[in-house]
Amino acid sequence: MQLEAGARFKAGEKTAGIARDLRVSERSVERWRRSWREGGADALRWAGPASMPKLSAAQFVELEAALGKGPTAHGFEDQPWTLVRVQAVIGRWL
């Protein structure tokens, strides 16, 4: 979506038209346009959620070992792993 907006910026299209066609706010398009001016199309590429840290290969190995001990080792008595529990362990671990 953002890369499409970048092509339209290059073509000189107005913010309001891009926002309407892409079904996003004008504020989002303005933010994308500012990024595009500063860094070109590469600045519009998605880098993943900003709130999620990326793990190194070594950290991933450590996390895999920690999760391999099972939920009981992390205080979840007689309960299977769920996404929420895995997130809790990751949150404590980081």
C-alpha positions, -999 to 999 in steps of 0.1 A, spaced: 0 0 0 28 24 9 48 15 -21 18 22 -43 14 56 -26 51 62 -34 45 57 -71 16 81 -69 37 107 -51 62 104 -79 33 110 -104 24 142 -85 -10 130 -72 -27 148 -43 -28 135 -8 -66 135 -6 -70 114 -37 -44 88 -26 -60 86 9 -95 81 -6 -84 54 -31 -63 35 -5 -89 39 22 -65 54 47 -64 87 65 -49 118 49 -26 120 79 -11 86 71 -6 96 35 11 128 46 34 108 69 43 84 41 49 114 17 73 129 43 92 96 46 92 92 8 107 127 4 134 120 29 143 84 19 126 75 -14 107 43 -20 130 24 4 117 45 33 82 32 25 91 -5 29 75 -21 59 101 -31 85 77 -49 108 60 -37 140 81 -11 158 70 -25 192 84 -60 185 122 -64 191 140 -87 168 159 -115 183 194 -125 173 200 -161 164 216 -167 198 187 -151 216 163 -173 196 182 -204 207 180 -193 243 143 -186 240 137 -220 223 154 -237 252 134 -218 278 101 -227 261 113 -263 257 112 -266 295 74 -264 292 48 -242 307 51 -257 342 87 -244 345 74 -209 340 46 -210 365 17 -223 343 8 -253 363 -10 -281 343 -17 -258 314 -6 -260 278 13 -233 260 -9 -205 246 2 -174 227 -5 -153 257 17 -175 279 45 -175 254 43 -137 252 44 -135 290 76 -157 291 92 -136 263 83 -104 282 99 -117 314 129 -130 295 136 -98 276 
